[in-house]
Amino acid sequence: MASLAPKDAADAERLLARVPKEANAIEYRLDLAESVIPPGRLAALDARPAILTWRTIREGGAFSGTAEEYRRRVEEAYAAGAVVDVEHASGLLDARGAFPDRGRIVVSHHSPFALPEDWESRLSAMRATGARGVKLVAGAAELASSLRIASLQARQPRDTVAVFPMGPASPPGRVLSALSGASLVYGPVQDAHETAAGQIALRDLFAIYGIGEPRAIDALYGVVGGSPAKSLSPFLYNALFRTRAMASLYVPLPVSDFDRESPQGLAIDHSPPIRGMAVTQPWKLAAARAARASEDVARTGAANTLYRERTLWRAENTDVDGVFDPLADHDTGEGREAVIVGAGGAARAAVVATRRLGYEVRICARRNAEADRVADLLGVDSLAWEDLAVSEADLYLNATPVGWADGDPSAIPERVLEGRPLVFDCVYRKDGKPTSTIRAARDARCPVIEGLTMLAAQAVRQAQLFGIPDVTLAEVTEILGRGVGR
């Protein structure tokens, strides 16, 4: 179901043109509209069923009118021939003879903050209304809550019932609920137009997660980070799983407090079990403390990969491979100098990889004290931030987030680029556009290594840890090429 939030009637037509052909119904969130849109006009826009919804403030929406105003709008939409989403708590379905064609009713209960303790009796009462669709949506502020709510869907009838989470941690639960056979699956036409927190774009639900084919999942993997939606990893790993007919799924794993929600703090005994996590900023240092560390994790104090080996969780740093392999394709670093810009987890991996190739390494970060601390920890020199623009080196590697967003400056000063050093950017953009650092380096005719190259190199090693032993760099590179710019 495409969930649209049109500002007005004209905007509804514009958004409708973006709905993927796989959608078989259109929801219009009219509580988010800026003006009143005639229900009949919306019902006539498309041959697919139009579901008109006024989500109230109490249920996490924006409709602030009286109970009488809510009743009037729902009745007008029903009279216009639309399917209507009715909040069960409104009592509108209790009256004898009200809305006689229950085939045009979706009955909902929204609990924005948590799963209600009486959720089973609420579902039973909603099913007793005879509505075509029954929907129970519960708030999930943490990953464990999201997965628990999704697990309830597997116990429900597929033909009429949908149980799924809402809120910042809801993306993995929404996908799992859909694959478990939820009768109603919602997605906006694009990320910027989500109609509820945690929604995943409808095109991604089909293309990345395959919700058009509900199936059993026996292992869960995912990417943990502050903004996992920026990652191409779900596209990559789910493609790898599909080509091998593996009953595994890779999803975003939004985490707000890694120490609390790490493998030790997260309940892992749910179904399907979590078998592996890719970890991005800002949690790479915390991840190193969350499991048994590999040699590279012990050396760097950072981990970008956690994986389960029988009952034991292990921590690995495949970012080291992601830097080492592309640099090795250029040349060794013997007798050459490298400047690593940044002092976080990616920077630490870059130091280990470049030193392994023979480079003399210096670390530079906006906070000189942090650069000094990490340099001392790793046994290399530091470079004062104010001296970066006048430095000279054979390699400059950006291990900061700078360059991802539109309008970002180059992470490497233009004056430095005049010497045409090799520029390695750990950052990539999901839309496939070059980062500001790569654009500046190319303008200065510097050789470059882009973030997608690093992503592909580290993913080969990470995929092996996630149980895909036969993956190749060529395969990963081809899949990522299909994923960028989608």
C-alpha positions as CSV (number, residue, x, y, z in Angstrom):
1,M,0.0,0.0,0.0
2,A,1.4,3.4,-1.0
3,S,0.9,5.8,1.8
4,L,0.6,9.4,0.6
5,A,0.4,12.7,2.5
6,P,-0.9,15.2,-0.1
7,K,-1.0,18.8,0.7
8,D,-4.0,19.4,-1.6
9,A,-5.7,17.7,-4.6
10,A,-3.0,18.7,-7.1
11,D,-0.3,17.4,-4.8
12,A,-2.2,14.1,-4.6
13,E,-2.1,13.7,-8.4
14,R,1.7,14.5,-8.4
15,L,2.4,11.9,-5.6
16,L,0.2,9.3,-7.3
17,A,2.4,9.5,-10.4
18,R,5.3,8.2,-8.3
19,V,3.5,5.1,-6.9
20,P,5.2,1.9,-8.1
21,K,3.1,-0.4,-10.2
22,E,3.4,-3.2,-7.6
23,A,1.2,-1.2,-5.1
24,N,-2.4,-2.5,-5.1
25,A,-3.9,0.2,-2.9
26,I,-3.4,3.9,-2.1
27,E,-3.7,5.4,1.3
28,Y,-4.3,9.1,1.6
29,R,-3.3,10.5,5.0
30,L,-5.8,13.4,5.0
31,D,-4.9,14.4,8.6
32,L,-1.6,15.7,7.1
33,A,-3.2,17.7,4.3
34,E,-3.0,21.5,4.3
35,S,-6.6,21.9,2.9
36,V,-9.7,19.8,2.7
37,I,-9.6,17.5,-0.3
38,P,-13.0,16.1,-1.6
39,P,-13.1,12.4,-0.9
40,G,-14.8,11.6,-4.2
41,R,-12.0,13.3,-6.1
42,L,-9.4,11.1,-4.5
43,A,-11.4,7.9,-5.0
44,A,-11.6,8.7,-8.7
45,L,-7.9,9.3,-9.3
46,D,-6.8,5.7,-9.7
47,A,-8.4,2.3,-10.4
48,R,-6.8,0.9,-7.2
49,P,-8.7,1.2,-3.9
50,A,-8.3,4.5,-2.2
51,I,-8.0,4.3,1.6
52,L,-8.8,7.6,3.3
53,T,-7.3,8.1,6.8
54,W,-7.6,10.8,9.4
55,R,-5.2,9.7,12.1
56,T,-5.9,11.6,15.4
57,I,-3.3,13.2,17.6
58,R,-4.0,10.6,20.3
59,E,-3.1,7.8,17.8
60,G,0.1,9.6,16.7
61,G,-1.5,11.5,13.8
62,A,-2.3,15.2,13.2
63,F,-6.1,15.4,13.2
64,S,-7.1,17.6,16.1
65,G,-10.9,18.0,15.4
66,T,-13.7,16.9,17.7
67,A,-15.2,13.4,17.7
68,E,-18.1,14.7,15.7
69,E,-15.9,16.2,13.1
70,Y,-14.0,12.9,12.8
71,R,-17.3,11.0,12.4
72,R,-18.5,13.4,9.7
73,R,-15.3,13.1,7.6
74,V,-15.3,9.3,7.8
75,E,-18.9,9.1,6.8
76,E,-18.4,11.5,3.9
77,A,-15.5,9.4,2.6
78,Y,-17.4,6.2,3.0
79,A,-20.4,7.7,1.1
80,A,-18.0,8.7,-1.7
81,G,-17.2,5.0,-2.3
82,A,-13.7,5.0,-0.7
83,V,-12.3,2.5,1.7
84,V,-12.0,4.2,5.1
85,D,-9.6,3.6,7.9
86,V,-11.5,3.9,11.2
87,E,-10.0,4.0,14.6
88,H,-11.6,1.3,16.7
89,A,-11.6,3.5,19.8
90,S,-13.8,6.0,18.0
91,G,-16.8,3.6,18.5
92,L,-18.1,4.4,15.0
93,L,-18.3,0.7,14.1
94,D,-20.3,-0.2,17.2
95,A,-23.6,1.3,16.0
96,R,-26.1,-1.1,14.4
97,G,-26.2,-0.6,10.7
98,A,-23.3,1.8,10.5
99,F,-21.0,1.3,7.5
100,P,-22.9,-1.8,6.3
101,D,-20.3,-2.6,3.6
102,R,-17.5,-3.7,6.0
103,G,-15.5,-4.7,2.9
104,R,-14.7,-1.0,2.7
105,I,-13.5,-0.7,6.2
106,V,-10.0,-1.0,7.8
107,V,-10.3,-0.9,11.5
108,S,-7.2,0.3,13.4
109,H,-5.7,0.6,16.8
110,H,-2.6,2.7,17.3
111,S,-0.6,2.7,20.5
112,P,2.2,5.2,19.9
113,F,4.4,4.5,22.9
114,A,4.4,0.7,23.4
115,L,2.5,-2.5,22.7
116,P,-0.6,-2.5,25.0
117,E,-0.8,-5.3,27.5
118,D,-4.3,-6.2,26.2
119,W,-3.2,-6.4,22.6
120,E,-4.8,-9.9,22.1
121,S,-8.2,-8.8,23.2
122,R,-8.0,-5.6,21.2
123,L,-7.3,-7.7,18.0
124,S,-10.1,-10.0,18.8
125,A,-12.6,-7.1,19.2
126,M,-11.4,-5.5,16.0
127,R,-11.8,-8.8,14.1
128,A,-15.3,-9.1,15.4
129,T,-16.3,-5.9,13.6
130,G,-16.1,-7.8,10.3
131,A,-13.9,-5.2,8.7
132,R,-11.9,-6.1,5.6
133,G,-8.6,-5.2,7.3
134,V,-7.5,-5.2,10.9
135,K,-4.5,-3.2,11.9
136,L,-2.7,-3.0,15.3
137,V,0.3,-0.6,15.3
138,A,2.5,-0.2,18.4
139,G,5.3,2.2,19.2
140,A,8.9,0.9,19.2
141,A,11.6,3.1,20.6
142,E,14.1,0.4,20.8
143,L,15.2,-2.4,18.5
144,A,14.1,-5.3,20.9
145,S,10.6,-3.8,21.0
146,S,10.5,-3.5,17.2
147,L,11.4,-7.2,16.7
148,R,9.0,-8.4,19.4
149,I,6.1,-6.6,17.9
150,A,6.9,-8.0,14.4
151,S,7.1,-11.5,15.9
152,L,3.4,-11.3,16.8
153,Q,2.4,-11.1,13.1
154,A,3.5,-14.7,12.5
155,R,0.7,-15.8,14.9
156,Q,-2.1,-13.9,13.0
157,P,-4.3,-14.8,10.0
158,R,-2.7,-13.6,6.8
159,D,-5.9,-12.6,5.1
160,T,-7.1,-9.8,7.4
161,V,-4.7,-8.9,10.1
162,A,-1.6,-6.6,10.2
163,V,0.5,-6.1,13.3
164,F,3.6,-4.0,13.0
165,P,5.7,-1.4,14.9
166,M,5.8,2.4,14.5
167,G,8.5,4.9,15.6
168,P,12.2,5.4,15.2
169,A,13.2,1.7,15.7
170,S,10.4,0.3,13.6
171,P,12.1,-0.4,10.2
172,P,13.3,-4.0,10.8
173,G,10.0,-4.8,12.4
174,R,8.0,-3.4,9.5
175,V,9.9,-5.6,7.1
176,L,9.6,-8.7,9.2
177,S,5.9,-8.2,9.7
178,A,5.4,-7.8,5.9
179,L,7.4,-11.0,5.2
180,S,5.3,-12.8,7.9
181,G,2.2,-12.2,5.8
182,A,0.7,-8.9,7.2
183,S,-2.4,-8.1,5.2
184,L,-1.5,-4.4,5.1
185,V,2.0,-3.1,4.4
186,Y,2.6,0.6,4.1
187,G,5.4,2.6,2.5
188,P,5.8,6.1,1.2
189,V,6.7,6.8,-2.4
190,Q,10.1,8.1,-1.4
191,D,12.0,8.6,1.9
192,A,11.3,12.3,2.0
193,H,7.6,11.8,2.0
194,E,7.1,9.3,4.8
195,T,3.8,9.5,6.5
196,A,4.9,7.9,9.8
197,A,8.3,7.6,11.6
198,G,10.3,4.5,10.6
199,Q,8.6,3.9,7.2
200,I,10.7,2.4,4.4
201,A,10.1,3.7,0.9
202,L,7.6,1.4,-1.0
203,R,10.0,0.8,-3.9
204,D,12.6,-0.5,-1.4
205,L,10.2,-2.7,0.3
206,F,9.7,-4.5,-3.0
207,A,13.1,-4.3,-4.6
208,I,15.4,-4.7,-1.5
209,Y,13.3,-6.7,0.9
210,G,11.0,-8.7,-1.5
211,I,7.8,-8.1,0.4
212,G,5.8,-9.2,-2.6
213,E,6.8,-12.8,-1.7
214,P,6.2,-13.4,2.0
215,R,8.5,-16.1,3.3
216,A,10.1,-17.6,6.4
217,I,13.3,-16.0,7.6
218,D,15.7,-18.1,9.7
219,A,18.6,-15.6,10.2
220,L,18.7,-11.8,10.6
221,Y,21.6,-9.5,9.8
222,G,21.7,-5.8,9.7
223,V,23.5,-2.4,9.8
224,V,23.7,-0.6,13.1
225,G,24.3,3.1,13.1
226,G,22.9,6.6,13.8
227,S,21.5,6.8,10.3
228,P,21.5,3.3,8.8
229,A,19.1,4.4,6.0
230,K,22.1,6.0,4.3
231,S,23.7,2.6,3.8
232,L,23.7,0.5,0.6
233,S,24.4,-2.7,2.6
234,P,20.7,-3.9,2.7
235,F,20.6,-3.7,-1.1
236,L,23.9,-5.6,-1.3
237,Y,23.3,-8.4,1.2
238,N,19.7,-9.1,0.3
239,A,20.8,-9.5,-3.3
240,L,23.6,-11.9,-2.2
241,F,21.1,-13.9,-0.1
242,R,18.6,-14.1,-3.0
243,T,21.0,-15.4,-5.5
244,R,21.9,-18.2,-3.1
245,A,18.3,-19.0,-2.0
246,M,19.3,-18.3,1.6
247,A,16.5,-17.7,4.1
248,S,18.3,-14.7,5.5
249,L,17.4,-11.1,5.7
250,Y,19.5,-7.9,6.1
251,V,17.7,-4.8,7.5
252,P,18.5,-1.4,9.1
253,L,19.0,-1.8,12.9
254,P,18.5,1.6,14.4
255,V,20.1,1.8,17.8
256,S,20.1,4.9,20.0
257,D,22.4,3.4,22.8
258,F,24.7,0.7,21.7
259,D,25.9,-0.2,25.1
260,R,22.3,-1.0,26.1
261,E,21.3,-2.7,22.8
262,S,24.5,-4.5,21.9
263,P,24.5,-8.3,21.6
264,Q,25.0,-8.6,25.4
265,G,22.2,-6.1,26.1
266,L,19.8,-7.2,23.3
267,A,17.5,-10.2,23.7
268,I,18.8,-12.5,21.0
269,D,16.5,-15.4,21.6
270,H,13.7,-14.0,19.4
271,S,12.9,-15.6,16.1
272,P,14.5,-15.1,13.7
273,P,17.8,-14.8,15.6
274,I,20.3,-12.0,14.8
275,R,23.5,-13.6,13.4
276,G,25.5,-10.6,12.4
277,M,25.8,-6.8,12.4
278,A,27.7,-4.3,10.4
279,V,28.4,-1.3,12.6
280,T,28.8,2.3,11.4
281,Q,29.4,5.5,13.2
282,P,29.0,6.4,16.0
283,W,29.2,2.9,17.5
284,K,32.4,1.4,16.2
285,L,34.4,2.0,19.4
286,A,31.5,0.6,21.5
287,A,31.3,-2.4,19.2
288,A,34.9,-3.3,19.9
289,R,33.9,-3.8,23.6
290,A,30.8,-5.9,22.8
291,A,32.4,-9.2,21.7
292,R,35.6,-11.2,21.5
293,A,38.0,-9.0,19.6
294,S,40.1,-10.1,16.6
295,E,43.7,-9.0,16.2
296,D,42.7,-5.9,14.1
297,V,40.0,-4.9,16.6
298,A,42.4,-5.2,19.5
299,R,44.9,-3.1,17.6
300,T,42.5,-0.4,16.5
301,G,40.1,-0.4,19.4
302,A,37.2,-0.3,16.8
303,A,35.0,-2.9,15.2
304,N,32.7,-2.6,12.2
305,T,31.5,-6.2,12.2
306,L,29.9,-8.3,14.9
307,Y,29.0,-11.9,14.1
308,R,27.8,-14.9,16.0
309,E,29.9,-18.1,15.9
310,R,27.8,-20.7,17.6
311,T,27.1,-19.2,21.0
312,L,30.0,-16.7,20.9
313,W,29.9,-13.2,19.5
314,R,33.0,-12.0,17.8
315,A,34.2,-8.6,16.7
316,E,36.1,-7.9,13.5
317,N,37.3,-4.8,11.6
318,T,36.8,-5.4,7.9
319,D,37.4,-1.6,7.4
320,V,41.1,-2.6,7.5
321,D,40.6,-4.8,4.4
322,G,38.5,-2.0,2.8
323,V,41.5,0.3,2.9
324,F,44.3,-2.2,2.5
325,D,43.1,-3.9,-0.7
326,P,42.4,-0.8,-2.9
327,L,45.6,0.8,-1.8
328,A,47.6,-2.4,-2.5
329,D,46.2,-2.3,-6.1
330,H,48.0,1.1,-6.5
331,D,51.4,0.4,-5.0
332,T,53.1,-0.2,-1.7
333,G,53.7,2.6,0.7
334,E,57.3,2.0,1.2
335,G,59.1,5.3,1.6
336,R,55.9,7.3,1.3
337,E,53.9,9.4,3.7
338,A,50.2,9.3,4.5
339,V,47.9,11.7,6.3
340,I,44.7,10.3,7.8
341,V,42.1,12.9,8.4
342,G,39.9,11.9,11.3
343,A,40.3,10.1,14.6
344,G,37.3,7.7,14.8
345,G,36.8,4.1,14.0
346,A,37.4,4.4,10.2
347,A,40.6,6.4,10.8
348,R,42.0,3.8,13.2
349,A,41.4,1.1,10.6
350,A,43.1,3.3,7.9
351,V,46.2,3.7,10.1
352,V,46.6,0.0,10.5
353,A,46.1,-0.7,6.8
354,T,48.4,2.1,5.6
355,R,51.2,1.1,8.0
356,R,50.8,-2.5,6.9
357,L,51.6,-1.3,3.4
358,G,54.7,0.6,4.6
359,Y,53.5,4.2,4.8
360,E,54.7,6.7,7.4
361,V,51.5,7.8,8.9
362,R,50.2,11.0,10.6
363,I,46.7,11.6,12.0
364,C,45.0,14.9,11.8
365,A,41.6,15.8,13.3
366,R,39.7,19.0,14.2
367,R,40.3,18.3,17.8
368,N,44.1,18.2,18.1
369,A,44.0,16.5,21.5
370,E,42.0,13.6,20.1
371,A,44.4,13.3,17.2
372,D,47.3,13.2,19.6
373,R,45.5,10.6,21.8
374,V,44.7,8.2,18.9
375,A,48.2,8.7,17.3
376,D,49.8,7.8,20.6
377,L,47.5,4.8,21.0
378,L,48.4,3.5,17.5
379,G,52.1,4.4,17.6
380,V,52.1,7.1,14.9
381,D,52.6,10.8,14.6
382,S,49.9,13.5,14.7
383,L,49.5,16.6,12.6
384,A,48.0,19.8,14.0
385,W,44.7,20.7,12.3
386,E,46.0,24.2,11.5
387,D,48.9,22.6,9.6
388,L,46.9,20.4,7.4
389,A,46.6,22.9,4.6
390,V,50.4,23.4,4.4
391,S,51.3,19.7,4.8
392,E,52.8,17.5,2.1
393,A,52.2,13.7,1.7
394,D,51.8,11.1,-1.0
395,L,48.4,9.9,0.3
396,Y,45.5,11.8,2.0
397,L,42.7,9.7,3.3
398,N,39.4,11.1,4.5
399,A,38.0,9.1,7.4
400,T,35.5,11.8,8.5
401,P,31.8,12.0,7.4
402,V,32.6,15.3,5.5
403,G,31.6,15.1,1.9
404,W,28.4,13.1,2.1
405,A,25.9,15.9,2.2
406,D,25.2,18.5,-0.5
407,G,27.1,21.7,0.2
408,D,29.9,20.0,2.2
409,P,33.4,21.3,1.6
410,S,36.2,19.0,0.5
411,A,37.7,17.2,3.5
412,I,41.2,17.7,2.0
413,P,42.3,21.4,1.5
414,E,42.6,22.6,-2.1
415,R,46.2,23.7,-1.5
416,V,47.2,20.2,-0.6
417,L,45.6,18.9,-3.8
418,E,47.9,21.0,-5.9
419,G,50.6,18.4,-5.3
420,R,48.4,15.8,-6.8
421,P,48.6,13.2,-4.0
422,L,46.5,10.0,-4.1
423,V,43.2,10.8,-2.4
424,F,41.2,8.1,-0.7
425,D,37.7,8.9,0.5
426,C,36.0,6.5,2.9
427,V,32.7,8.3,2.4
428,Y,30.2,7.4,-0.4
429,R,26.9,8.7,-1.4
430,K,23.9,6.4,-1.8
431,D,22.7,8.4,-4.8
432,G,26.0,7.5,-6.6
433,K,27.2,11.1,-6.9
434,P,30.8,11.8,-6.1
435,T,31.5,13.3,-2.7
436,S,32.8,16.9,-2.4
437,T,36.3,15.5,-1.6
438,I,36.4,13.3,-4.7
439,R,35.1,16.2,-6.9
440,A,37.8,18.5,-5.6
441,A,40.5,15.9,-6.1
442,R,39.4,15.1,-9.7
443,D,39.3,18.8,-10.5
444,A,43.0,19.0,-9.3
445,R,43.7,15.9,-11.4
446,C,44.6,13.7,-8.4
447,P,44.3,9.9,-8.5
448,V,41.4,8.9,-6.3
449,I,39.9,5.9,-4.5
450,E,36.2,6.3,-3.8
451,G,34.2,5.2,-0.8
452,L,32.2,2.6,-2.9
453,T,35.5,0.9,-3.7
454,M,36.3,0.7,0.0
455,L,32.7,-0.6,0.7
456,A,33.0,-3.3,-1.8
457,A,36.5,-4.5,-0.6
458,Q,35.4,-4.7,3.1
459,A,32.1,-6.3,2.2
460,V,33.8,-9.3,0.6
461,R,35.4,-10.1,3.9
462,Q,32.3,-9.2,5.9
463,A,30.1,-11.4,3.7
464,Q,32.4,-14.4,4.5
465,L,31.9,-13.8,8.2
466,F,28.2,-13.6,7.6
467,G,28.2,-17.1,6.0
468,I,28.6,-16.4,2.3
469,P,32.0,-18.0,1.6
470,D,31.9,-17.8,-2.2
471,V,31.3,-14.1,-2.6
472,T,33.7,-12.3,-5.0
473,L,34.8,-8.6,-5.4
474,A,33.4,-8.6,-8.9
475,E,30.0,-9.8,-7.7
476,V,29.9,-7.2,-4.9
477,T,31.0,-4.4,-7.3
478,E,28.3,-5.3,-9.8
479,I,25.5,-5.3,-7.2
480,L,26.6,-2.0,-5.7
481,G,26.7,-0.6,-9.2
482,R,23.0,-1.5,-9.6
483,G,22.2,-0.1,-6.2
484,V,23.6,3.4,-6.4
485,G,21.3,6.2,-7.6
486,R,18.1,4.1,-7.1
